[in-house]
Amino acid sequence: MSSNPVRVASLGMGWWSDVLADAAGRTPDIEIVKCFTRSEDKRNAFAEKYNCQAVASYDEILADDSIQGIINTTPNSVHLETTRAAAEAGKHVFLDKPIANTISDAKAITQIVKDCGTILSVGYQRRRESHFQWIRDRIAEGKFGKMVQAEANISRDREGKFDLTSWRYTAAGMPGGVMLQIGVHYVDVLETILGQVQSVSGMTSQLVLPGDNPDVAGLLMKHDSGAVSTLSAGYASASEYYLMNIYGKEMTAYYDLHNGLRTLKRHSDEVVPVTCEKNDAIAEELEEFAACIRDGAKPTVDGQRATESLAVILAGITSAKEGRTVDVAEILA
């Protein structure tokens, strides 16, 4: 760990910019020194809260040679524009997921940072949570045997909390609604456990919330390994809840938000609780970003990985609209 933190600027002021800034404050590896968003009130409030300098333009940040990176939480639709500007100015970018709304933008972002020799790290903190790391370690050790299937749910209550003026809750700003907004996290986790998704069948519905986007959605996915997984995501449930059950031929793991991780082994009815120390997944991804800037290492989730994850969601959206199973390769092409 270096005694000199990586100096970054925060771009785009919203609730998630504050989450990331809070996490930056929990690690000595990174320091937010400037911030910009178009709203003067928002950037001034952010600057006061996080003891950084509010500036009047993004160009002012890009012209500052002391700033090494950008924490980018701008709307998905401007990720290409804002990341291109950063890369061309020699700034590394930590980009909030998803990488973009379209595969063409995602591929362009990936190519731009490659051409400019800068680092792109995309924020997928769920894969870093200690219970999922424990599962992946046991799989690598062969404890699960052949992986066969999984089921997952990620859901929250957004009734009364929906801001229809926010890009996050519009079909134009967040295509696929809840599935792209939060479901993409568990698509990423499932792919780290079962391998990349080959094909997707999707269904969506709008049941409770206003606006023009689905508030519940489900994906049935076949992975390259032949394993099958299901994922449901919702904004219309009674409470926040996360669940993931992972099935191998020799062992099964069950995780949920309130009861933690448990396992069952073949030929045994004994449910075994697994103690996993809670880790700071968001701070860890920022620490990795800082380490990549210092050492030139490759981020865990780079542009290519983030593009592949986006393609799974877009395959599900296409499937729901057209009533057919969609190959991820079709979307990537």
C-alpha positions in Angstrom: 0.0 0.0 0.0 1.4 3.4 -1.0 1.5 6.2 1.5 0.5 8.5 -1.4 -3.2 8.1 -2.4 -4.1 8.1 -6.0 -5.7 11.5 -6.8 -9.1 11.3 -8.5 -12.1 13.5 -9.4 -15.7 12.5 -9.0 -17.9 13.1 -12.1 -21.7 13.1 -11.8 -23.4 13.8 -8.5 -26.1 11.4 -7.4 -26.8 8.9 -4.6 -24.2 6.4 -5.9 -21.5 9.1 -6.2 -21.9 9.5 -2.5 -21.7 5.7 -1.9 -18.4 5.6 -3.8 -17.1 8.7 -2.0 -18.0 7.2 1.4 -16.0 4.1 0.3 -13.1 6.2 -0.8 -13.0 7.6 2.6 -12.6 4.2 4.1 -9.3 3.5 2.3 -6.1 5.4 2.3 -5.4 4.3 -1.3 -7.6 6.9 -3.1 -8.4 10.5 -2.5 -11.2 12.5 -4.2 -9.7 16.0 -4.7 -12.2 17.6 -7.2 -15.8 17.1 -8.4 -18.0 18.2 -11.2 -21.6 17.9 -12.2 -23.7 20.4 -14.2 -25.8 21.4 -11.1 -23.8 24.0 -9.1 -25.8 23.2 -6.0 -25.1 19.5 -6.2 -21.4 19.9 -6.8 -21.0 22.4 -4.0 -22.9 20.1 -1.6 -20.7 17.2 -2.6 -17.5 19.2 -2.2 -18.5 20.4 1.2 -19.5 16.8 2.3 -16.3 15.2 1.0 -13.8 18.0 1.5 -12.9 18.4 -2.1 -12.9 21.2 -4.7 -16.0 21.8 -6.8 -15.0 23.0 -10.3 -17.1 24.7 -13.0 -16.4 22.3 -15.8 -15.2 18.8 -16.7 -12.5 20.4 -18.8 -11.0 21.9 -15.7 -10.6 18.4 -14.2 -9.2 17.0 -17.5 -6.6 19.8 -17.6 -5.3 19.1 -14.1 -2.2 17.0 -14.5 -2.2 16.0 -10.8 -5.5 14.1 -11.2 -4.8 10.5 -12.2 -8.3 9.1 -12.5 -12.1 9.8 -12.7 -14.8 8.1 -10.7 -17.6 8.3 -13.3 -21.2 8.0 -12.2 -22.8 9.9 -15.1 -25.9 8.5 -16.9 -25.3 5.4 -19.0 -26.0 7.3 -22.2 -23.0 9.6 -21.8 -20.5 7.0 -20.6 -18.9 6.9 -24.0 -18.5 10.7 -24.3 -17.2 11.2 -20.7 -14.8 8.2 -20.8 -13.4 9.2 -24.2 -12.6 12.7 -22.9 -10.9 11.2 -19.8 -8.9 8.6 -21.8 -7.8 11.2 -24.3 -6.6 13.4 -21.4 -4.6 10.5 -20.0 -7.0 9.9 -17.1 -7.9 6.4 -15.9 -11.6 5.7 -15.3 -13.6 3.9 -12.7 -17.0 3.6 -14.3 -20.2 2.7 -12.5 -22.0 -0.3 -14.1 -23.3 -0.9 -16.7 -20.6 0.1 -19.1 -23.2 1.5 -21.4 -26.7 1.0 -22.7 -25.6 -0.4 -26.1 -23.0 -2.9 -27.3 -21.7 -0.4 -29.8 -21.0 2.1 -27.1 -19.5 -0.5 -24.8 -17.1 -1.7 -27.6 -16.2 1.9 -28.4 -15.3 2.6 -24.8 -13.2 -0.5 -24.5 -11.3 0.4 -27.7 -10.8 4.0 -26.7 -9.1 3.2 -23.4 -7.0 0.5 -25.1 -5.9 3.0 -27.8 -5.1 5.7 -25.2 -3.3 3.2 -22.9 -5.5 4.1 -19.9 -7.3 1.8 -17.4 -11.0 1.2 -17.3 -12.4 -0.5 -14.3 -16.2 -1.1 -14.2 -17.9 -1.3 -10.8 -19.3 -4.7 -10.1 -18.9 -5.0 -6.3 -21.2 -7.9 -5.7 -18.8 -10.5 -7.1 -16.3 -9.4 -4.4 -18.6 -10.3 -1.5 -16.9 -12.8 0.8 -19.7 -15.4 0.6 -19.4 -15.6 -3.2 -15.6 -15.7 -3.0 -15.9 -18.6 -0.6 -18.1 -20.5 -3.1 -15.7 -19.8 -5.9 -12.7 -21.0 -3.8 -14.5 -24.3 -3.0 -15.5 -24.8 -6.6 -11.8 -24.3 -7.6 -10.8 -26.9 -5.0 -13.3 -29.4 -6.6 -15.6 -29.5 -3.5 -18.7 -28.9 -5.5 -18.0 -31.4 -8.2 -19.6 -30.7 -11.6 -21.6 -27.5 -11.5 -25.2 -28.0 -12.7 -27.5 -25.1 -11.9 -28.2 -22.0 -9.8 -31.1 -19.7 -8.9 -30.8 -16.1 -7.7 -33.0 -13.2 -6.7 -32.1 -9.5 -6.2 -35.0 -7.3 -5.2 -35.9 -4.1 -3.5 -38.9 -2.0 -2.5 -38.9 1.2 -4.6 -42.6 2.2 -4.0 -42.7 5.8 -3.0 -39.0 6.2 -3.8 -39.3 6.3 -7.6 -38.1 9.5 -9.2 -39.5 9.7 -12.7 -37.2 12.7 -13.4 -34.1 10.5 -12.9 -32.6 8.8 -16.0 -32.2 5.7 -13.8 -35.9 5.0 -14.0 -36.7 5.7 -17.6 -36.6 3.2 -20.6 -34.3 5.6 -22.5 -31.9 6.0 -19.6 -32.0 2.4 -18.3 -33.2 0.0 -20.9 -34.8 -3.1 -19.3 -35.4 -1.3 -16.1 -34.7 -3.3 -13.0 -32.8 -6.0 -14.9 -30.1 -3.6 -16.1 -30.2 -1.5 -13.0 -29.6 -4.3 -10.4 -30.1 -7.7 -12.1 -26.8 -7.2 -13.9 -25.0 -7.6 -10.6 -26.1 -11.1 -10.2 -25.6 -12.0 -13.8 -22.0 -11.1 -13.2 -21.9 -13.2 -10.1 -23.5 -16.2 -11.8 -21.0 -16.0 -14.6 -18.1 -16.0 -12.1 -19.5 -19.2 -10.7 -21.0 -21.1 -13.6 -19.1 -19.6 -16.5 -20.3 -17.3 -19.3 -23.9 -17.3 -20.4 -24.6 -18.8 -23.8 -28.3 -18.1 -24.3 -31.1 -16.3 -22.5 -34.9 -16.5 -22.3 -36.4 -13.4 -20.6 -39.7 -12.1 -19.2 -40.6 -8.7 -17.8 -43.6 -7.0 -16.3 -44.7 -3.7 -14.9 -46.9 -4.3 -11.9 -46.5 -1.6 -9.2 -44.4 1.3 -10.1 -45.1 4.2 -12.5 -43.2 5.1 -15.6 -42.3 3.1 -18.8 -39.9 0.4 -17.5 -40.4 -3.1 -16.0 -40.3 -3.3 -12.3 -40.1 -7.2 -12.2 -38.1 -9.4 -14.6 -36.7 -12.9 -14.9 -34.0 -14.6 -16.9 -33.5 -18.3 -17.7 -29.9 -18.7 -18.8 -27.8 -21.6 -20.2 -24.1 -21.3 -19.6 -21.3 -22.5 -21.9 -20.7 -25.3 -19.5 -24.3 -26.6 -20.0 -25.3 -25.5 -16.5 -28.6 -23.6 -16.2 -29.4 -20.7 -14.0 -32.4 -18.5 -13.2 -32.4 -14.9 -12.1 -35.3 -12.7 -10.9 -35.0 -9.0 -10.1 -37.6 -6.8 -8.7 -38.4 -3.2 -7.6 -41.9 -4.1 -6.5 -41.2 -6.5 -3.6 -42.0 -5.8 0.1 -38.4 -5.4 1.2 -34.8 -5.6 0.1 -33.7 -9.2 -0.4 -30.9 -11.1 -2.0 -30.7 -14.9 -2.6 -28.4 -17.2 -4.5 -28.5 -21.0 -4.4 -25.6 -22.8 -6.2 -25.9 -26.5 -7.0 -23.0 -28.8 -7.7 -23.1 -32.6 -8.0 -21.3 -33.0 -4.8 -22.2 -29.9 -2.8 -24.9 -27.2 -2.7 -24.5 -23.7 -1.3 -27.4 -21.5 -0.1 -27.0 -17.8 0.5 -29.6 -15.2 1.5 -29.3 -11.7 2.9 -30.7 -12.6 6.4 -29.4 -16.1 7.0 -26.0 -16.0 5.4 -24.3 -18.9 3.7 -25.0 -22.6 4.3 -24.0 -25.8 2.6 -25.3 -29.3 2.0 -23.1 -32.2 0.9 -24.0 -35.2 -1.1 -25.4 -38.2 1.0 -25.9 -35.8 4.0 -28.9 -34.1 5.4 -26.9 -31.8 7.7 -27.1 -28.1 6.8 -23.7 -26.6 7.7 -23.5 -22.8 8.3 -20.5 -21.1 6.8 -19.1 -18.1 8.6 -17.8 -15.5 6.1 -16.5 -12.3 7.5 -18.2 -9.3 5.9 -15.9 -7.4 3.7 -16.0 -3.9 2.3 -16.5 -4.8 -1.4 -16.9 -1.3 -2.7 -13.8 0.0 -1.0 -12.0 -3.1 -2.3 -12.9 -2.3 -5.9 -11.6 1.3 -5.5 -8.4 -0.1 -3.9 -8.0 -2.3 -7.0 -8.5 0.7 -9.3 -5.8 2.6 -7.4 -3.4 -0.4 -7.6 -4.0 -0.8 -11.3 -3.1 2.9 -11.8 0.1 2.5 -9.8 1.2 -0.9 -11.1 -0.5 -1.1 -14.6 -2.3 -4.3 -13.6 -5.5 -5.4 -15.3 -8.8 -4.7 -13.5 -11.0 -7.6 -12.5 -13.8 -6.2 -14.6 -12.5 -4.4 -17.6 -14.3 -3.2 -20.7 -14.5 -6.6 -22.4 -15.9 -8.3 -19.3 -18.4 -5.5 -18.7 -19.5 -5.7 -22.4 -20.1 -9.4 -22.1 -22.2 -8.9 -19.0 -24.2 -6.1 -20.7 -24.9 -8.5 -23.6 -26.6 -11.0 -21.3 -29.0 -8.4 -20.1 -29.7 -7.1 -23.7 -30.3 -10.7 -24.8 -32.9 -11.0 -22.0 -34.5 -7.7 -23.1 -34.6 -8.9 -26.7 -36.0 -12.2 -25.6 -38.8 -10.6 -23.6 -39.8 -8.4 -26.5 -39.6 -11.0 -29.2 -40.7 -14.1 -27.3 -37.7 -16.3 -28.2 -34.5 -17.6 -26.7 -31.6 -15.3 -27.7 -27.9 -16.2 -28.0 -25.6 -13.8 -26.4 -23.3 -14.1 -29.4 -26.1 -12.6 -31.5 -26.1 -9.5 -29.3 -22.3 -9.2 -29.2 -22.2 -9.4 -33.0 
